[in-house]
Structures are given as C-alpha cells and as structure tokens.
C-alpha cells in the first residue's frame, strides 16, 4: 500500500505568504533573483542605469494608461483632447508632463546604459544574446516614441509622421505600397492616427516582455563588472540586497530630482514650439526636426544625397549594434585596460554628440559637411577600428581576480 505523500513547505516564509509561496513560489523567486542574486563586488554607479530604465518604463506605462483614458485618436479631436487633459483633467498637466519628459529621460538612461556596455565590453562572450536583446529593446523604444510623438497631432507631429513614413518609399518596387499600408490611405490621416495610437499602447508591453528575456539572459551568466573579469570564487560576489538595492535607491533619488526639475521648471525643454499649433496639411513648417533622441540618425539620413542610401545608412547605424560582439574580438573586455580603445571610444562619443547637433541644423553648408564626416567615422569605428584593435592592440596588465584589486596583484595580458 502506497503511503500518501505529504508536501511540506520548502521556504522560510510563514503565514499567508508561506502558504502562497508553497503553491506558487513567487516570493522565493523574488528572494533568489532580486535579493540573494550574487553580484560582483565592484560595480559602480554606471550599473544603476539598468534598474533606472526599468523603473522609468513602469512609470511611462502607468502615466500612459491614464492619458489614454482621456485621449481621442481622431484627427479633428486629438489636439483638443490633449488640451483637455492639460486644462480640465485633475492633475492632467502633471501626468502629461511626466509622460512627455519621461520619454527623454528614458532615452538618456538607455543611451548611457548602452555606452557603458560598449566601454566595459558587456557584449562579449558569453553575453552576446544579452546585448542583442538590449538592442531589440532600443528598436522597440524608438518605434514607440515615434508613434507617441504623432499623437498630440500638432504641426511637428503631423509633418514628422509624413516625413518619416515617406522614407519607406525609397525601397525599390514595394516602397510606395508600404507607405500606403502604413498610412491606411494616401496621406497621413485618421487611419494613421488610429493605428499609431493602438501600436503606441501595445509596444510598451512588448518591451516588458523583451526586458524579461533580457533579465533572464543577465541572470544566466551574471553581471559584467568594471574590470571585465569573470568571478571564480564565491567571495568575489555579494548579495544584490541590501548592497545594490541601497545604491540603486540613491541613484533613483538623484534621477527623480532631475526628472522633477524638468517637469516643474522646464516642462517644454525637450519639446518643439510648433507642436502647440494644430496640424495643418497645407502649411509646412520651415524646419522639420524630430525629437532630440532621433537627431543622430536623422543627421545620418541627411548626410547622403541619395534617398535610398540615406535610409540604408540610417537603419544600418542601428543594426550595426547587433554585430558588435563579433566585430570586437579582443580578449580583454574592459576598456580600462585598453589605452587605444579608450581614445577611439572618446572619439565615438564626440561623434555621436556632433550628430545630435548636426541633426538639429539645416542640411547645408558646414553642418552638412560635418555631418558627413561624423557619419563616416561612426561606421569606420565599428567596421574598421574595432576589428583592427582586436588584432593589434596590446592591453595593460589585468588583475588576477576581483579580490586582488587592492593588493595590486596582476597578470600580464596582451
């Protein structure tokens, strides 16, 4: 006769939480992955930006849901519904300013997160898929932000949508059909606004799904660290909580103060005055400028006189990030131990800032010339500099382990 199996709690939780956790181990999962998760003991504040991006995403979704309750995706009412939110909905102005400035803060955090990964080699084996998922998140963010920028239905929203969607017409044979399909007709009109609103609402939840995969990939091999050295001993790690939760909370406090500064003292700092004018298909703004976080790609687009070539380079500037793990094959991860890599990395940063400025200028004269030079170096850096340094650059001596940082014990690595 078989004895009846008795299930006993396997966790340290008590009461109702323990009862739930025995049947659905949610709290055990949180404790393991967010509390006891072993983390390198030498992470600096640049590692805060991953958690800041996640928190910003949640805030953007929550504020977006409340805005959607009062927004009307119809060309004759969209602009007025935004004004209704600002003037008549209780704290509608605050929700909108949080959401509007949150887009810029989100991109600032993610761009810093990406450039941190580029400097410290967080894309190298075995974290290639972690990096690729991060680039997918960036692409989804760009699509979400573009469609969201169209929703206020101001002058810059309308003409920005017209210009950007028209880029697909450069694709041979099928380009015009794609543009018509995106518009839902033969011009940017009510069907375009409706589908952009629906997709803008949907995409953040797709981002959450990819972020989940991103976290799974991160926890599979653990976080990289400023030295780029893999942990080999248990004492080289510390629990994520409380050491890094406290650090993240401090960084979050500073971040929210900066975000609040824009919300309450400069809410339109990142905006365009023309977007407070209702969309008018008969009046073209003298200078159509996208949001600042698209300016580098806009500059690359305009640096090529051929429309198709500009579109290829613009999308190529993003898709080239997917293959960075295979372009940089240098055995040393961290840029701290690669002197020539440091110099070229600074040059890449200056190039990106230059492209931001060029994208905000008229495509003529010196700005156009500087934009072409910056575009050339951007691709030169990834396609020539990184593979070249992988073969010829000698690195500085590396620490033997994370525990030997203070003792100065190092090994030669070239």
PyMOL commands that set and color helices and strands:
alter all, ss='L'
color gray80, all
select helices_A, chain A and resi 15-23+26-35+45-68+78-87+92-120+128-151+155-170+175-183+190-221+234-236+240-265+273-276+292-302+307-327+335-337+339-359+365-392+402-404
alter helices_A, ss='H'
color red, helices_A
select strands_A, chain A and resi 38-40+237-239+398-399+410-411
alter strands_A, ss='S'
color yellow, strands_A
deselect
rebuild
show_as cartoon
